[in-house]
Amino acid sequence: MTLQARFEQAVADSKNLPQRPDNMTMLKLYALYKQGNAGDAQGERPGMTDFIGRAKWDAWAALKGLSQDQAMQQYLDLVMDLKG
């Protein structure tokens, strides 16, 4: 199974975790997902009034330089840990 296929399976698995992860873990999952799919953060940082969008963008931007393959692998590892 390729890394891409395993990543896609982990994305599906993440929707059926035994319990909802805390907000910081959710941000990490989001950032790793975006980095794995799109690479480094793009576009403008959301404004001060968009708290959630800004937190998501900041988490993604913090992964700048991480390769898409590395991000996919880290996402896989995190989902496996969360599954127990």
Residue pairs with C-beta under 8 A, 6 or more apart in sequence:
1 9
3 69
3 72
3 73
3 76
4 72
6 72
6 76
7 36
7 72
7 75
7 76
10 75
10 76
10 79
10 80
11 33
11 75
13 79
13 83
14 29
14 79
14 82
17 79
17 82
17 83
18 83
18 84
20 26
21 29
21 82
25 78
25 82
27 55
27 56
27 59
28 59
28 78
29 75
29 78
29 79
30 56
30 59
30 60
31 56
31 59
31 60
31 62
31 63
32 63
32 71
32 72
32 74
32 75
32 78
33 71
33 75
34 41
34 56
34 60
35 60
35 63
35 66
35 68
35 71
36 68
36 71
36 72
36 75
37 68
39 68
40 61
40 63
40 64
40 65
41 57
41 60
41 61
41 63
41 64
43 57
45 54
45 57
45 58
45 61
46 53
46 54
46 57
47 54
48 54
63 71
66 74
